[in-house]
């Protein structure tokens, strides 16, 4: 009967309905167990005797009290149209006490209640409540008050005058037994199915399971256990569990505790796998006992290798933070609780005992400050942040905050590293101040140098003005054939030539150093400008009785300014003549080095140079140690002029000497082809070169200088570029502009680059547009995230301009 009642109540609960049980305490206990905790909470449980006492007056049901005791409970359960199934034993109790008339009245009250409220009522009566034909007829009247009677167990009532109530009861018992047998068979089928499902569940569970006998023999193991350790069934089951434990004291402790009735949770152990490796596991286990004796133990084995590795990594992290030579702390949770703070950190902040305290309790003065805002930003965004020079209480700190990678649901944390850079900042400020002073001084020197160059230029021109009539006068004297002052005339001519050369050098060095000289290039045989140079230097060579040897490779083609090359070689020959004692030897050689360069060399048997002198010989206005008579002459600008002219031709000049008294050699290396500084081009540009493809490019970056610079670079290559520093304005302009390429900063305000990319794709519909991500993060994970967001390229700041140009051109 109670099985049927439990089934009746359970039919309402899954549909969101409720149950009402008015029964004896014993039956209430049985029904609670049959329904289970989840369903039992939706049933109102009432003691039948206690409820009867509430509405029975002088052995008769009082309608008003019945309404208060029973009707109100049924009405509350039916509120809102809820399905209600009720079971009552009060009529059965009245019949058992011989109060059949009161039982009939109670049935009438239930029926009246059913006409006002919608619910289902289940009633059951014991067979021995109607032992006589008269009572059976009374029961007939009770049943007549019901809408339905159970077909399996309803009493076949005797006809009027039939007194064989015993036979009828036996027939009823047979029907009940047949129904019970059917339920038993149904339950047996359910039980077998449940056993199969349970066996399948434990065998194919993803957790390792095994059963161990009291003597330590493994009785059974599921598939996950065998796969975890790599053994076959026969290699594991039937063996002693101790064979697979690496640590004998551990398995001995497990066996001892289980034999004593202990239950183990997360017990760490090391198991030996078939391949010889060691696997760290956590064991949950308890024993099955019978008559106080251990029969077997139930064991769950969980692979804890990753957990152990993570624990080790966390311990290593904590140890690294504690031993770090810089101030470091570990903050956890939204309140930034100090989990760790090493000695350097405590010394830096000047406080101990901060572990376990929230940030604002340990440092209330930081509330609303820059550090507090920085930590809140990192905790909210999960992105690292750094302040290079954070000014705190008169000191400067390099403050870095790195978020910890956590699994979903884990507490978020941050590692804080602070380095005192006060001395570095102050040193830098001093250096910056010194640089400012140096820049100011350099500006003054530059102005002075410019004034000097202008003065030299003016001086050269002013000196040349009187030289011109002097030279003309000398020519007139020579033409007239006047010989009275021949010796004096030669002296004046020689000194005027010397003065003209000095003035020319002054003018040239002024123009060269100011970048005012433009090379007039042509393709010539190198012997031509070298011959001119020899003519220019010959008077001084002959005056000092030097022997000049010339070795020039025939047909040595060269492209450059022949006049300036003649000036270079003339200065080198003149320099050799001046610093070689009379009667010495000067050699000029010119040869091709390879297909790209030519080599000119002027060597002498003169006074030579020390290493210190060689290092400064090409400096402007530099002169070596000279005798008091200054016999060699010169202003110290000839070699400086040589270096400048050779440099303009794309070449280089070097000075060599074995030392004082051992002569010198000056070597000039020049490219054969016309250098870029020349005015004559080698090949005319192609007239029909293909024009670059003009593209519409959108740059969205809140860094104004960076965006504008990138835009100017792209515009210089012929593209139509529009710059936006705010994402909403950029998206508004998309339908009209229809970009072919969009360069999007990821860290934009309001909308990040990923959201801008998604909306931009939607606005463009089918219009092709390449998306380029611009960011400061370049980890593989960052690149994968931008690729998932639909970006075609990922650029890390600072950007290589060549890469952007290739992306715009479509070659990358």
VOGU-3710 file (C-alpha; in Angstrom, 3 decimals, decimal comma):
1> xxxxxxxxxx> 0,000/0,000/0,000  2,778/2,428/0,921  4,512/1,699/-2,420  1,366/2,804/-4,221  1,041/5,903/-2,025  4,687/6,830/-2,678  4,177/6,439/-6,427  1,002/8,555/-6,228  2,830/11,389/-4,427  5,879/11,187/-6,678
11> xxxxxxxxxx> 3,684/11,745/-9,756  2,962/15,328/-8,652  6,461/16,411/-7,547  8,293/16,244/-10,939  5,606/18,471/-12,481  6,245/21,181/-9,896  3,291/20,011/-7,778  2,951/19,454/-4,073  1,843/16,640/-1,760  -0,170/16,478/1,478
21> xxxxxxxxxx> 0,192/13,439/3,758  -2,097/12,994/6,818  -0,960/9,626/8,223  0,438/7,799/11,217  4,035/8,590/12,231  5,248/5,133/11,141  3,765/5,518/7,678  5,153/9,082/7,405  8,684/7,781/8,115  8,363/5,067/5,441
31> xxxxxxxxxx> 7,013/7,492/2,845  9,782/10,011/3,526  12,396/7,348/2,822  10,589/6,144/-0,310  10,383/9,661/-1,799  13,919/10,705/-0,917  15,121/14,092/0,428  14,641/16,026/-2,845  10,950/15,116/-3,253  10,101/15,040/0,454
41> xxxxxxxxxx> 10,664/18,794/0,824  7,642/19,453/-1,456  5,255/17,432/0,764  3,332/18,722/3,810  3,526/16,065/6,533  0,694/15,955/9,149  0,009/13,473/11,982  -3,456/11,903/11,441  -4,323/11,628/15,169  -3,236/15,212/15,796
51> xxxxxxxxxx> -5,332/16,503/12,892  -8,406/14,488/14,039  -8,065/16,021/17,482  -8,299/19,469/15,919  -11,745/19,033/14,301  -13,516/16,143/16,183  -16,063/17,422/18,716  -17,685/14,774/20,920  -16,664/12,065/18,441  -18,156/13,876/15,441
61> xxxxxxxxxx> -16,377/15,928/12,691  -17,007/19,662/13,011  -17,162/21,293/9,518  -15,700/24,653/10,595  -12,821/23,062/12,431  -12,207/20,665/9,510  -11,946/23,681/7,238  -9,459/25,316/9,584  -7,340/22,198/10,108  -7,504/20,562/6,650
71> xxxxxxxxxx> -9,195/22,885/4,166  -6,774/25,772/4,749  -3,756/23,483/4,184  -5,230/22,114/0,934  -6,160/25,636/-0,276  -2,623/26,898/0,392  -1,125/24,007/-1,566  -3,523/24,529/-4,499  -2,778/28,276/-4,778  -1,729/29,297/-8,276
81> xxxxxxxxxx> -3,114/26,196/-9,954  -0,460/23,882/-8,534  -1,041/20,134/-8,914  -1,790/18,651/-5,463  -1,885/14,949/-4,500  -3,158/14,191/-0,978  -3,144/11,004/1,072  -5,252/10,632/4,240  -5,608/7,922/6,879  -8,125/9,706/9,153
91> xxxxxxxxxx> -11,160/7,761/7,769  -9,269/4,491/8,268  -8,518/5,438/11,887  -12,189/6,238/12,569  -13,277/2,930/11,000  -10,724/1,014/13,066  -12,242/2,623/16,163  -15,751/1,574/15,116  -16,867/5,077/14,226  -18,129/4,251/10,770
101> xxxxxxxxxx> -20,789/6,934/10,851  -18,173/9,564/11,703  -16,003/8,152/8,918  -18,856/8,600/6,432  -19,327/12,191/7,572  -15,610/12,833/7,158  -15,811/11,489/3,607  -18,619/13,917/2,932  -16,451/16,805/4,186  -13,603/15,700/1,862
111> xxxxxxxxxx> -16,043/15,591/-1,052  -17,343/19,081/-0,227  -13,739/20,305/-0,199  -13,084/18,623/-3,578  -15,988/20,533/-5,096  -14,315/23,840/-4,203  -10,646/22,962/-4,789  -8,871/20,924/-7,468  -6,763/18,118/-5,960  -6,457/14,315/-6,024
121> xxxxxxxxxx> -7,151/12,318/-2,848  -5,774/8,833/-2,157  -7,515/6,864/0,664  -6,584/3,397/1,978  -8,228/1,203/4,601  -7,042/-1,921/6,485  -8,923/-5,154/5,644  -9,667/-5,960/9,264  -11,655/-2,721/9,716  -14,803/-4,415/8,237
131> xxxxxxxxxx> -14,971/-7,971/9,742  -18,748/-8,458/9,477  -21,294/-8,263/6,636  -22,873/-5,283/8,338  -19,552/-3,445/8,483  -18,847/-4,462/4,907  -22,075/-2,786/3,902  -20,931/0,294/5,816  -17,662/0,145/3,853  -19,723/-0,052/0,656
141> xxxxxxxxxx> -21,225/3,303/1,598  -17,741/4,719/2,344  -16,475/3,657/-1,080  -19,554/5,106/-2,719  -18,383/8,519/-1,603  -15,187/8,187/-3,721  -14,685/8,966/-7,393  -12,375/5,988/-8,044  -11,236/2,735/-6,413  -7,982/0,847/-7,215
151> xxxxxxxxxx> -8,724/-2,099/-9,484  -6,001/-4,342/-8,043  -6,802/-4,042/-4,383  -10,415/-2,838/-4,153  -12,530/-5,066/-1,927  -15,143/-7,090/-3,834  -18,058/-6,245/-1,564  -20,620/-9,038/-0,736  -24,121/-8,852/-1,991  -26,938/-8,010/0,354
161> xxxxxxxxxx> -27,364/-10,910/2,847  -24,006/-12,600/1,913  -22,259/-13,370/5,178  -19,098/-15,103/3,765  -16,842/-12,166/4,442  -13,886/-14,537/5,026  -14,046/-15,836/1,453  -14,175/-12,317/0,134  -11,168/-11,353/2,240  -9,199/-14,309/0,903
171> xxxxxxxxxx> -10,009/-13,325/-2,653  -8,844/-9,823/-1,819  -5,574/-11,158/-0,423  -5,002/-13,216/-3,578  -5,487/-10,131/-5,724  -3,115/-8,135/-3,516  -0,486/-10,885/-3,646  -0,703/-11,037/-7,422  -0,226/-7,273/-7,587  2,699/-7,548/-5,191
181> xxxxxxxxxx> 4,319/-10,232/-7,378  3,973/-7,983/-10,428  5,587/-5,098/-8,538  8,347/-7,400/-7,350  9,137/-8,511/-10,899  9,066/-4,898/-12,107  11,373/-3,894/-9,280  13,680/-6,816/-10,072  13,969/-5,663/-13,695  14,679/-2,107/-12,532
191> xxxxxxxxxx> 17,258/-3,418/-10,058  19,073/-5,440/-12,734  19,102/-2,443/-15,055  20,424/-0,263/-12,219  23,140/-2,828/-11,479  24,201/-2,851/-15,129  24,250/0,935/-15,202  26,223/1,058/-11,973  28,730/-1,483/-13,301  29,093/0,500/-16,523
201> xxxxxxxxxx> 29,430/3,714/-14,501  32,287/2,524/-12,296  34,032/0,613/-15,101  34,068/3,596/-17,482  34,393/6,374/-14,932  37,159/8,867/-15,680  38,409/8,549/-12,085  40,595/5,586/-11,178  38,733/3,069/-8,964  39,916/-0,154/-7,375
211> xxxxxxxxxx> 38,951/-2,545/-4,581  41,544/-4,105/-2,288  41,034/-7,128/-0,060  41,864/-7,185/3,638  45,193/-8,900/2,850  46,214/-6,166/0,363  45,319/-8,074/-2,814  43,798/-5,953/-5,577  40,378/-7,484/-6,249  39,179/-5,220/-9,053
221> xxxxxxxxxx> 40,222/-2,057/-10,937  38,378/-0,010/-13,506  39,634/1,039/-16,925  40,751/4,546/-15,837  42,941/3,086/-13,073  44,664/0,677/-15,474  45,142/3,320/-18,181  46,558/5,821/-15,710  49,296/3,387/-14,640  49,684/1,586/-17,987
231> xxxxxxxxxx> 49,011/-1,972/-16,749  46,846/-4,708/-18,187  44,179/-6,407/-16,041  46,272/-9,464/-15,259  49,332/-7,279/-14,493  47,471/-5,352/-11,801  44,472/-7,248/-10,437  45,507/-10,146/-8,186  48,743/-8,452/-7,133  49,418/-6,896/-3,746
241> xxxxxxxxxx> 48,804/-3,160/-3,719  52,186/-2,570/-2,033  53,962/-3,685/-5,239  52,834/-0,505/-6,983  53,611/2,013/-4,231  57,015/3,698/-4,414  57,079/4,557/-0,702  56,541/1,519/1,556  55,864/3,607/4,718  53,039/5,369/2,865
251> xxxxxxxxxx> 51,137/2,212/1,870  51,725/0,702/5,341  50,158/3,804/6,913  47,218/3,667/4,469  46,526/-0,021/5,230  46,791/0,532/8,993  44,440/3,502/9,033  41,857/1,819/6,819  41,924/-1,300/9,012  41,135/0,957/11,977
261> xxxxxxxxxx> 38,057/2,315/10,198  39,511/5,669/9,139  38,378/7,393/5,978  41,147/8,959/3,859  40,705/12,119/1,803  43,331/13,539/-0,598  46,024/11,258/0,778  49,184/11,905/-1,322  51,080/8,907/-2,666  53,461/7,927/-5,453
271> xxxxxxxxxx> 52,616/4,990/-7,727  54,983/3,154/-10,056  53,770/2,941/-13,673  54,472/0,047/-16,015  57,026/2,111/-18,005  58,982/2,815/-14,821  57,832/6,401/-14,409  56,438/7,711/-11,139  52,949/9,201/-10,962  51,818/11,415/-8,099
281> xxxxxxxxxx> 48,236/10,656/-6,998  45,684/11,582/-4,348  43,801/8,687/-2,726  40,270/8,702/-1,255  39,475/5,434/0,530  37,420/3,742/3,234  36,723/0,170/4,301  33,773/-2,214/4,154  33,346/-4,081/7,459  31,278/-7,120/8,490
291> xxxxxxxxxx> 31,000/-8,189/12,137  33,790/-5,765/12,916  36,170/-7,341/10,399  37,535/-5,540/7,334  36,274/-7,239/4,149  37,763/-4,909/1,531  38,564/-1,238/0,902  37,105/1,088/-1,732  39,728/3,350/-3,308  39,494/6,335/-5,655
301> xxxxxxxxxx> 42,825/7,285/-7,294  43,163/10,773/-8,795  46,129/11,782/-10,935  47,736/14,741/-9,105  50,796/15,188/-11,339  49,655/18,523/-12,777  48,466/19,687/-9,377  51,799/18,778/-7,833  53,700/20,527/-10,618  51,562/23,587/-10,093
311> xxxxxxxxxx> 52,119/23,475/-6,331  55,864/23,204/-6,946  55,706/26,101/-9,403  53,797/28,209/-6,875  56,320/27,365/-4,163  59,173/28,228/-6,512  57,423/31,478/-7,404  56,963/32,358/-3,747  60,559/31,408/-2,939  61,797/33,468/-5,897
321> xxxxxxxxxx> 59,803/36,465/-4,672  61,101/36,065/-1,145  64,717/35,746/-2,324  64,497/38,419/-5,023  67,115/41,190/-4,727  64,400/43,757/-5,475  61,262/44,668/-3,537  58,492/42,202/-4,475  55,054/41,370/-3,074  52,145/39,068/-3,967
331> xxxxxxxxxx> 48,666/40,604/-3,676  45,490/38,498/-3,927  41,819/39,253/-4,418  39,916/42,502/-4,997  41,094/43,881/-1,639  44,754/43,292/-2,612  45,644/41,204/0,432  49,394/40,781/0,954  50,026/37,051/0,528  53,801/37,589/0,445
341> xxxxxxxxxx> 56,145/40,529/0,919  59,903/39,962/0,870  62,467/41,688/3,047  63,414/44,199/0,365  59,768/45,239/0,007  59,282/45,634/3,760  62,497/47,630/4,016  61,431/49,825/1,095  58,017/50,647/2,590  59,373/50,738/6,130
351> xxxxxxxxxx> 56,771/48,359/7,622  56,720/44,776/8,923  53,817/42,424/9,585  51,834/43,342/6,474  51,293/39,736/5,305  47,601/38,868/5,512  46,486/42,517/5,530  44,547/44,251/2,739  46,464/47,026/1,014  44,402/49,896/2,400
361> xxxxxxxxxx> 44,616/48,545/5,943  48,371/48,233/5,735  48,730/51,554/3,868  45,587/53,687/4,389  47,385/56,710/2,948  47,364/55,062/-0,515  43,552/55,223/-0,844  42,659/57,013/-4,090  46,320/57,488/-5,001  48,178/56,513/-8,155
371> xxxxxxxxxx> 49,286/53,121/-6,811  45,753/52,239/-5,712  44,293/53,198/-9,110  47,039/51,269/-10,898  46,287/48,074/-8,947  42,539/48,436/-9,552  43,171/48,876/-13,286  45,349/45,750/-13,532  42,878/43,701/-11,470  39,955/44,825/-13,660
381> xxxxxxxxxx> 41,650/44,440/-17,053  44,077/41,594/-16,418  46,792/43,579/-18,225  50,234/44,352/-16,857  51,119/47,957/-16,062  54,316/49,814/-15,290  55,287/53,255/-14,059  58,921/54,074/-14,767  59,273/56,875/-12,221  56,600/56,923/-9,527
391> xxxxxxxxxx> 57,187/59,732/-7,054  56,351/58,543/-3,522  57,324/60,422/-0,362  60,345/62,126/-1,893  61,640/58,993/-3,634  61,285/57,653/-7,163  60,194/54,044/-7,739  60,061/51,913/-10,854  56,711/50,237/-10,123  55,605/47,128/-12,086
401> xxxxxxxxxx> 52,363/45,153/-11,659  51,978/41,773/-13,390  48,650/39,877/-13,188  48,803/36,176/-12,377  47,356/33,678/-14,838  44,489/31,891/-13,057  41,876/29,335/-13,988  38,218/30,314/-14,169  36,774/30,685/-10,692  40,162/31,099/-8,984
411> xxxxxxxxxx> 41,091/34,148/-6,985  42,924/36,709/-9,095  46,270/37,992/-7,949  49,133/40,286/-8,912  52,884/40,383/-8,458  54,172/43,836/-7,538  57,839/44,717/-8,071  59,238/48,054/-6,916  62,783/49,293/-7,534  64,135/52,425/-5,866
421> xxxxxxxxxx> 65,496/54,491/-8,760  65,894/57,742/-6,829  69,647/57,937/-7,400  69,195/56,983/-11,050  66,578/59,702/-11,557  68,684/62,321/-9,817  71,737/61,291/-11,831  69,679/61,461/-15,010  68,380/64,878/-14,060  71,951/66,045/-13,512
431> xxxxxxxxxx> 72,964/64,552/-16,866  69,990/66,189/-18,558  70,994/69,503/-16,985  74,555/68,951/-18,193  73,240/68,043/-21,654  71,192/71,213/-21,696  74,252/73,241/-20,808  76,252/71,315/-23,409  73,556/71,936/-26,035  73,598/75,627/-25,194
441> xxxxxxxxxx> 77,386/75,677/-25,438  77,260/73,705/-28,684  74,812/76,203/-30,092  77,167/79,004/-29,150  80,121/77,147/-30,717  78,091/76,446/-33,842  77,229/80,109/-34,119  80,874/81,011/-33,581  81,966/78,471/-36,206  79,426/79,842/-38,659
451> xxxxxxxxxx> 80,655/83,347/-37,976  84,233/82,112/-38,494  83,326/80,536/-41,849  81,607/83,686/-42,962  84,582/85,718/-41,873  87,003/83,450/-43,756  84,892/83,698/-46,873  84,792/87,469/-46,636  88,537/87,588/-45,886  89,326/85,433/-48,905
461> xxxxxxxxxx> 87,355/87,663/-51,200  88,834/90,811/-49,763  92,381/89,438/-50,102  91,825/88,443/-53,714  90,827/91,950/-54,715  94,326/93,465/-54,291  96,033/90,341/-55,651  94,424/90,708/-59,058  96,111/94,037/-60,007  99,414/92,834/-58,563
471> xxxxxxxxxx> 99,407/89,796/-60,849  98,426/91,939/-63,813  101,225/94,346/-63,116  103,753/91,528/-62,971  102,548/90,240/-66,345  102,993/93,749/-67,834  106,514/93,946/-66,529  107,349/90,557/-68,072  105,742/91,574/-71,410  107,791/94,798/-71,554
481> xxxxxxxxxx> 110,946/92,801/-71,222  112,256/94,823/-68,321  115,159/92,949/-66,776  116,438/95,382/-64,240  114,537/93,792/-61,456  114,342/90,187/-62,726  115,395/88,692/-59,411  112,934/90,772/-57,448  110,160/90,054/-59,970  110,635/86,268/-59,600
491> xxxxxxxxxx> 110,442/86,608/-55,841  107,227/88,645/-56,042  105,678/86,188/-58,556  106,542/83,213/-56,389  105,155/84,813/-53,235  102,012/86,028/-55,033  101,384/82,456/-56,297  101,804/81,233/-52,742  99,387/83,892/-51,473  96,834/83,019/-54,195
501> xxxxxxxxxx> 96,976/79,358/-53,168  96,405/80,305/-49,540  93,394/82,422/-50,461  91,995/79,640/-52,690  92,343/77,161/-49,845  90,568/79,533/-47,452  87,661/79,968/-49,832  87,445/76,246/-50,626  87,505/75,092/-47,020  84,813/77,611/-46,158
511> xxxxxxxxxx> 82,544/76,425/-48,970  83,224/72,724/-48,381  82,561/72,809/-44,627  79,310/74,686/-45,227  78,179/72,243/-47,939  78,243/74,893/-50,650  80,372/72,951/-53,146  78,530/71,123/-55,953  80,585/68,580/-57,848  80,585/68,892/-61,653
521> xxxxxxxxxx> 81,156/65,294/-62,717  82,240/63,794/-66,007  83,822/60,576/-67,222  87,592/61,092/-67,871  90,878/59,262/-68,117  92,387/59,586/-64,637  95,713/60,707/-66,158  94,091/64,032/-67,180  93,324/65,507/-63,674  96,543/63,976/-62,280
531> xxxxxxxxxx> 98,569/65,751/-64,981  96,900/69,040/-64,049  97,797/68,408/-60,399  101,457/67,810/-61,299  101,547/71,114/-63,213  100,098/72,949/-60,188  102,671/71,470/-57,774  105,701/71,489/-60,131  106,998/75,003/-59,207  107,386/74,051/-55,544
541> xxxxxxxxxx> 108,868/70,663/-56,383  111,437/72,261/-58,692  112,236/75,008/-56,177  113,073/72,348/-53,533  114,916/70,201/-56,125  112,706/67,119/-55,523  112,641/64,187/-57,915  109,055/63,265/-58,909  108,295/59,689/-60,022  104,880/59,125/-61,650
551> xxxxxxxxxx> 103,246/55,678/-62,153  99,691/55,923/-63,629  97,858/52,929/-65,036  97,029/53,563/-68,725  93,400/54,104/-69,772  92,208/54,247/-66,163  88,613/55,521/-66,539  87,029/57,427/-63,693  83,840/59,425/-63,195  83,860/62,488/-60,929
561> xxxxxxxxxx> 84,833/66,165/-60,743  88,269/66,313/-62,459  89,002/69,870/-61,257  88,431/68,909/-57,605  90,490/65,733/-57,985  93,350/67,786/-59,417  93,054/70,039/-56,355  93,241/66,989/-54,028  96,349/65,503/-55,658  97,986/68,961/-55,988
571> xxxxxxxxxx> 97,547/69,524/-52,235  99,047/66,098/-51,476  102,043/66,774/-53,768  102,522/70,258/-52,303  102,285/68,848/-48,775  104,922/66,215/-49,658  107,196/68,894/-51,128  106,947/71,127/-48,070  107,786/68,410/-45,554  110,543/66,712/-47,553
581> xxxxxxxxxx> 114,049/68,169/-47,230  115,546/69,584/-50,493  116,770/66,907/-52,881  114,208/64,330/-51,661  111,940/62,047/-53,627  108,144/62,216/-54,193  106,179/59,389/-55,867  102,664/59,544/-57,382  100,936/56,226/-58,201  97,413/55,546/-59,559
591> xxxxxxxxxx> 95,995/52,058/-60,187  92,668/50,254/-60,268  91,991/48,156/-57,132  89,059/46,161/-58,485  86,078/46,740/-60,716  84,626/49,265/-58,257  87,533/51,418/-56,946  90,758/53,194/-57,878  93,732/53,855/-55,599  95,879/57,022/-55,605
601> xxxxxxxxxx> 99,009/57,248/-53,436  101,498/60,086/-52,819  104,589/59,042/-50,890  107,759/60,938/-49,928  111,098/60,596/-48,166  110,313/63,471/-45,824  110,205/64,025/-42,086  107,499/61,402/-41,462  104,821/61,411/-38,744  104,344/60,073/-35,248
611> xxxxxxxxxx> 101,180/58,042/-34,457  99,731/61,045/-32,611  100,307/63,277/-35,612  98,701/60,747/-38,010  95,531/60,775/-35,912  95,156/64,578/-36,287  96,716/65,350/-39,633  93,367/65,772/-41,452  91,898/68,113/-38,818  91,165/71,670/-39,915
621> xxxxxxxxxx> 93,895/74,193/-39,022  96,042/71,475/-37,483  99,816/71,830/-37,933  102,535/69,591/-36,613  105,507/70,843/-34,614  107,407/73,265/-36,765  110,743/75,043/-36,575  110,822/78,668/-35,565  111,523/79,691/-39,143  108,222/78,082/-40,392
631> xxxxxxxxxx> 110,049/77,111/-43,567  107,332/74,692/-44,649  104,575/77,362/-44,703  100,806/76,547/-44,959  97,726/77,241/-42,819  96,832/73,665/-41,903  93,754/73,478/-44,165  95,082/71,619/-47,237  94,663/68,089/-45,860  91,308/68,959/-44,299
641> xxxxxxxxxx> 90,203/70,105/-47,748  91,471/66,820/-49,235  89,416/64,768/-46,819  86,232/66,767/-47,492  86,512/66,579/-51,289  87,337/62,857/-51,253  84,407/62,263/-48,918  82,061/64,090/-51,279  83,154/61,664/-54,013  82,236/58,695/-51,753
651> xxxxxxxxxx> 85,882/57,831/-51,080  88,290/57,834/-48,167  91,819/59,046/-47,474  94,422/57,593/-45,097  97,829/58,726/-43,811  100,662/56,234/-43,220  104,170/56,644/-41,801  106,732/54,349/-40,219  107,591/57,178/-37,828  109,543/60,459/-37,646
661> xxxxxxxxxx> 112,262/60,703/-40,306  110,917/57,748/-42,314  108,706/59,541/-44,811  104,925/59,523/-45,294  102,322/58,115/-47,651  98,818/59,422/-48,288  96,390/56,948/-49,901  93,121/57,936/-51,591  90,470/55,290/-52,448  87,748/56,477/-54,842
671> xxxxxxxxxx> 84,756/54,688/-56,444  84,992/54,419/-60,216  81,361/55,389/-60,850  79,601/58,698/-60,432  78,710/59,267/-56,757  75,262/60,478/-55,727  76,624/63,972/-54,936  77,479/64,581/-58,601  75,271/66,728/-60,769  75,365/64,352/-63,777
681> xxxxxxxxxx> 73,094/61,233/-63,427  74,208/57,850/-64,715  70,908/56,612/-66,185  67,758/58,610/-66,872  64,684/57,432/-64,963  62,178/55,285/-66,860  59,463/57,461/-68,357  56,734/54,855/-68,241  57,341/53,356/-64,775  54,219/51,805/-63,342
691> xxxxxxxxxx> 52,481/54,028/-60,844  52,006/52,732/-57,321  48,508/51,515/-56,416  46,695/54,235/-54,470  44,749/52,835/-51,534  42,305/54,271/-49,006  43,803/53,706/-45,584  42,230/54,359/-42,178  44,519/54,793/-39,123  42,778/54,619/-35,720
701> xxxxxxxxxx> 45,117/55,350/-32,789  44,720/57,577/-29,735  48,488/58,300/-29,834  48,341/61,533/-31,848  52,042/61,750/-32,746  52,268/58,071/-33,686  49,124/58,135/-35,842  50,061/61,363/-37,645  53,628/60,158/-38,314  52,349/56,872/-39,750
711> xxxxxxxxxx> 49,837/58,744/-41,880  52,498/61,053/-43,317  54,656/58,022/-44,169  51,788/56,335/-46,034  50,723/59,567/-47,738  54,297/60,061/-48,961  53,865/56,775/-50,862  50,775/58,094/-52,651  47,966/56,684/-50,481  44,748/58,409/-49,347
721> xxxxxxxxxx> 45,014/58,328/-45,549  42,547/59,394/-42,855  43,480/59,511/-39,173  41,073/59,062/-36,261  42,019/59,286/-32,595  38,622/58,114/-31,320  36,960/54,805/-32,381  33,350/56,042/-32,579  34,320/58,806/-35,034  36,231/56,255/-37,118
731> xxxxxxxxxx> 33,238/53,908/-37,320  30,985/56,816/-38,286  33,252/57,623/-41,250  33,490/54,027/-42,544  30,417/53,966/-44,894  31,581/57,068/-46,792  35,331/56,362/-46,806  35,239/52,546/-47,428  38,882/51,868/-46,511  40,975/49,231/-48,283
741> xxxxxxxxxx> 43,278/48,937/-45,237  42,577/49,734/-41,568  45,366/50,019/-38,987  43,701/49,718/-35,556  45,321/50,299/-32,169  44,167/47,563/-29,767  44,292/49,745/-26,643  41,699/52,307/-27,778  39,426/54,145/-25,311  35,691/53,327/-25,051
751> xxxxxxxxxx> 35,929/50,484/-27,626  39,041/48,326/-27,866  40,542/47,374/-31,222  38,851/43,943/-31,254  35,375/45,497/-30,934  36,207/48,162/-33,540  37,324/45,406/-35,941  34,065/43,476/-35,422  31,906/46,550/-36,045  34,029/47,681/-38,976
761> xxxxxxxxxx> 33,565/44,293/-40,694  29,803/44,610/-40,226  29,765/48,143/-41,669  31,844/47,191/-44,721  29,625/44,225/-45,663  31,274/42,747/-48,792  33,838/45,535/-49,334  37,345/44,000/-49,056  39,474/45,553/-46,328  42,625/44,259/-44,638
771> xxxxxxxxxx> 42,754/44,774/-40,873  46,101/45,389/-39,147  46,377/45,214/-35,340  48,719/47,721/-33,663  49,651/46,814/-30,072  52,306/46,661/-27,414  51,768/42,897/-26,657  53,473/40,274/-28,822  53,177/37,013/-27,078  51,959/34,113/-29,128
781> xxxxxxxxxx> 48,715/34,347/-27,193  48,297/37,999/-28,224  48,831/37,161/-31,891  46,355/34,270/-31,656  43,765/36,569/-30,067  44,102/39,183/-32,832  43,837/36,434/-35,472  40,641/35,125/-33,855  39,277/38,683/-33,874  39,686/38,776/-37,676
791> xxxxxxxxxx> 42,913/40,755/-38,063  45,051/39,958/-41,107  48,333/41,200/-39,574  49,728/41,887/-36,097  52,293/44,707/-35,658  54,162/45,319/-32,407  55,160/48,859/-31,479  57,475/50,458/-32,392  56,511/49,714/-35,988  59,038/49,121/-38,770
801> xxxxxxxxxx> 58,023/51,670/-41,471  59,060/49,305/-44,275  56,573/46,671/-43,052  53,684/49,180/-43,049  54,571/50,318/-46,569  54,604/46,702/-47,807  51,253/45,995/-46,156  49,753/49,064/-47,820  51,162/47,975/-51,179  49,787/44,462/-50,695
811> xx> 53,214/42,815/-50,939  53,136/41,513/-47,358
//
